[in-house]
Amino acid sequence: MSDLDLEAVDPDERDLQIAVAGAQRLMHDEILQQFLSEMRKTAEHYVVYGVTPEVRDVNRAKVVAIDELRGYLEKMAMTNQDREAQAARDRALED
């Protein structure tokens, strides 16, 4: 689907395609990925070496949040490929 086709689809599909394009852009943004990696690495350090249990807990939450963000971006970025694969499987089952 080209960018020009977005006007012809319903608003929900258009919003989904905008989100997919945004997720793909963010997944390929090297600076963002480097920042996230550095943040995760620092948080991992404090999970193990944090002075207090509270510091360790906060940093565990940071690690989980960063992983969840990356997972969500990856899932959104792959939405169109997943939909195409499902459509191909559905067509194969129709035969």
C-alpha positions in Angstrom: 0.0 0.0 0.0 1.5 3.3 -1.0 1.2 6.5 1.0 -1.3 7.8 -1.6 -3.7 4.9 -0.9 -4.1 6.0 2.7 -6.8 8.5 1.9 -9.0 5.7 0.3 -9.0 3.5 3.4 -11.1 3.7 6.5 -9.8 5.9 9.4 -9.0 2.9 11.6 -6.8 1.3 8.9 -5.2 4.6 8.1 -4.3 5.1 11.8 -2.9 1.6 11.9 -0.8 2.2 8.9 0.5 5.5 10.4 1.4 3.6 13.6 3.1 0.8 11.6 5.2 3.3 9.7 6.1 5.2 12.9 7.1 1.9 14.6 9.2 0.9 11.6 11.0 4.3 11.6 11.7 4.1 15.3 13.0 0.5 15.0 15.5 1.7 12.4 16.5 4.8 14.3 20.1 4.0 15.3 20.3 6.9 17.8 17.1 5.9 19.6 18.2 2.2 19.7 21.6 3.2 21.0 20.0 5.3 23.8 17.6 2.5 24.7 20.6 0.0 24.8 22.6 2.4 27.0 19.6 3.0 29.3 19.0 -0.7 29.6 22.7 -1.5 30.3 22.8 1.1 33.1 19.5 -0.2 34.6 20.8 -3.8 34.5 23.9 -2.6 36.4 21.8 -1.1 39.1 19.5 -4.2 39.3 22.5 -6.1 40.4 24.6 -3.5 42.2 22.0 -1.0 43.5 22.7 0.1 47.0 19.1 -0.4 48.3 16.3 -2.8 47.4 14.3 0.2 46.2 17.0 1.2 43.7 17.2 -2.4 42.4 13.4 -2.6 42.1 13.1 0.7 40.2 15.8 -0.5 37.8 14.1 -3.8 37.3 11.0 -1.9 36.2 13.2 0.2 33.8 14.6 -3.0 32.2 11.1 -4.4 31.8 9.8 -1.1 30.4 12.5 -0.8 27.8 12.1 -4.4 26.7 8.3 -3.9 26.5 8.7 -0.8 24.4 11.1 -2.5 22.0 8.7 -5.5 21.8 5.7 -3.3 21.1 7.6 -1.4 18.4 8.8 -4.6 16.8 5.2 -6.1 16.9 3.8 -2.9 15.3 6.6 -2.7 12.7 5.8 -6.3 11.6 2.0 -5.9 11.5 1.8 -5.7 7.7 4.1 -8.7 7.2 2.1 -10.7 9.7 -1.2 -9.7 8.0 0.2 -10.7 4.6 1.4 -14.1 5.9 -2.0 -14.7 7.5 -3.7 -13.8 4.3 -1.5 -16.2 2.4 -2.2 -19.0 4.9 -6.0 -18.3 4.5 -5.7 -18.5 0.7 -3.8 -21.8 1.0 -6.5 -23.2 3.1 -9.3 -22.2 0.7 -7.8 -24.4 -2.1 
